[in-house]
């Protein structure tokens, strides 16, 4: 799950902390088991969240980058961000993520510019200039890591 969406890293942190606490004697086996069951339920809910949000797992990763952490958004703004995620991903995959796109400086720059342009047009005004720049950078890094070449990604087809 973390491979698909890095914003889920807190689940791994919680798991590692539980194991560490158990190994240090701070948790009994029963307490560890109860916490593991609780974590498992939360992981199952997280795994299905893209269905509740009405987006693909791939779009959810972009949505999470843009909203976690982010400003408080009303339902209309949340829907506009989902729309931006879908449009951005569609444009990147059909027009910009071409063969060996990461190897060409101009192509990488075009991807970065398109991300900035689409986010500038689609994100609510609640995003400050600083937050906007941060989100653009994190999103570009996400695209670099998750889409190594044309037609390739960590997401199942």
Buried (B, 14 or more C-beta within 10 A) or exposed (E): EEEBBBBBEEBEEBBEEBEEBBEEEEBEEEEBEEBBEEBEEEBEEBEEBBEEBEBBBBBBBBBBBBBEEBEEBEEEBBEBBBEBBBBBBEBBBEEBBBEEBBEEEEBBEBBBEBBBEBBEEBBBEEBEEEBBEBBBEBBBEBBBEBBEEEEEBBBEE
